[in-house]
Amino acid sequence: MAQASYSPGLEGVIATTTSISYLDTEHEQIVLRGYDLIELARTKRYTEVAYLTLYGHLPSAAELAGFEGQLREHAELPGEVYRLLDLLPRRMHVMDAQRTVLSFLAGLEDPESLKDTSVEANLRRGVRVLAQMPAVTANAYRALRGLPRVRPDPSLGFSEGFLYMLLGSRPDPDAVRVFDLTLVCYIEHEMPNSTFAARVIASTLSDLYGAVVGAAASLKGPLHGGANEAVAHMLLDILRHGGADAAEAYVVERLRRGERIMGFGHRVYMRRYDPRALLMREFVPQLAARRPEGEELVRIHQTVERVMHREKGLYPNADYPAGLIYYLLGIPIELYTPIFLVSRTAGLVAHVVEQHAHNRLFRPRVLYEGPRGLRP
Ligand SMILES: CC(C)(COP(=O)(O)OP(=O)(O)OC[C@H]1O[C@@H](n2cnc3c(N)ncnc32)[C@H](O)[C@@H]1OP(=O)(O)O)[C@@H](O)C(=O)NCCC(=O)NCCS
């Protein structure tokens, strides 16, 4: 074995080669299949970028129509899933419900065909999972809250239909546009913990469902996707305790106690602005009037950002504006990280496809610090 070096948290370690995406911090760009993700978010909708992520090129009009048709066709859930949702413990987090349903969906497939890890089989399976995720997510939430089911509406596009199911009512076009943009921002981001988890699982030639389930468990954590929910809770906490005028003292006190402010910092960007956060931030002011406390929350949001930069030199990551945007759109907070997972499913599927196509088992080593030579 070549002499290995140790990097805590695998910081800076190259885990794999990939043709999917790359954080080019030097040029402040997130490269997705050769394109700048921010430019894609400004000009394309989620389904177009999902197609690009999965198939490696932007779709022609016919390819997009076919892809959107498939997403529509598979959007409804098998009846057994609704029965499963009724059995979920009411205190369960929606993300845990998502991964439970994903495991259940795997169980509905023929065990033999699940072993097929070819590109075609993975893409077929992956598109079906992506199509089902909005209904899984909205209905898991609704079942946990004792609300009636909402069925996918085939007359609506992917993002509009998803937002409709999350809200339980028809969203307006402005809301759909911003929501769609956040989904593009979340779609794929190189090698975060969840994607790494998915690739580690896929590298045993385990199936796509297992890889996405593992990624969901990773994404739930507050140091990762869970941060968007933590951001909304923090903003509301500040609102209840003095509002924008109290925001500065709130942040300073938390930092003094050694606490982290969620939505700031990033392993790769750390002392730079996350390009996705910069983009999403643009859309915050136009949403403020949607809720009575919106303007005040926006002021709190701006103050916390200013103080974090002054005190710690840290910038927001994508979860910072996303948490506020989803709140202003009227989406219940416990759905924010599950929404992230729905969007990221496209990226995860692409990574599982790539891992299976050029597989080598992940199996790192350790620096052993325990005792030796003990006798039983
Ligand atoms: C994302 C994150 C886990 C990256 O962590 P990391 O690369 O392991 O960096 P570290 O945890 O070693 O942090 C480095 C330094 O920055 C500080 N720091 C990083 N993020 C911070 C935050 N959000 N609030 C306060 N301090 C923070 C750490 O305290 C540490 O300071 P120190 O060197 O004085 O001890 C970290 O920035 C964080 O916890 N952020 C908040 C959660 C979040 O928003 N996650 C979503 C990421 S997309």
The ligand as an ORCA input file, in Angstrom:
! r2SCAN-3c Opt
* xyz 0 1
  C     -20.509     23.427      7.173
  C     -19.520     23.219      8.307
  C     -19.870     21.916      9.043
  C     -18.110     23.106      7.725
  O     -17.316     22.731      8.743
  P     -15.746     22.391      8.673
  O     -15.212     22.496      7.312
  O     -15.576     21.099      9.356
  O     -15.128     23.571      9.485
  P     -14.972     23.602     11.048
  O     -16.171     23.012     11.718
  O     -13.642     23.009     11.363
  O     -14.958     25.173     11.306
  C     -13.833     26.016     11.092
  C     -13.940     27.229     11.992
  O     -15.049     28.030     11.592
  C     -16.017     28.117     12.649
  N     -17.324     27.987     12.057
  C     -17.643     27.304     10.934
  N     -18.939     27.426     10.683
  C     -19.455     28.178     11.668
  C     -20.759     28.626     11.937
  N     -21.772     28.316     11.122
  N     -20.970     29.385     13.022
  C     -19.932     29.710     13.832
  N     -18.674     29.300     13.609
  C     -18.434     28.536     12.542
  C     -15.704     26.964     13.579
  O     -16.129     27.197     14.879
  C     -14.215     26.886     13.440
  O     -13.664     27.914     14.214
  P     -12.334     27.672     15.064
  O     -11.283     27.345     14.031
  O     -12.147     28.945     15.758
  O     -12.648     26.511     15.949
  C     -19.549     24.408      9.291
  O     -19.282     25.609      8.616
  C     -20.898     24.518     10.011
  O     -21.111     23.841     11.026
  N     -21.837     25.359      9.500
  C     -23.138     25.462     10.060
  C     -24.038     24.367      9.505
  C     -24.434     24.617      8.083
  O     -24.843     25.703      7.727
  N     -24.356     23.551      7.284
  C     -24.761     23.612      5.879
  C     -23.564     23.449      5.016
  S     -24.002     23.609      3.314
*
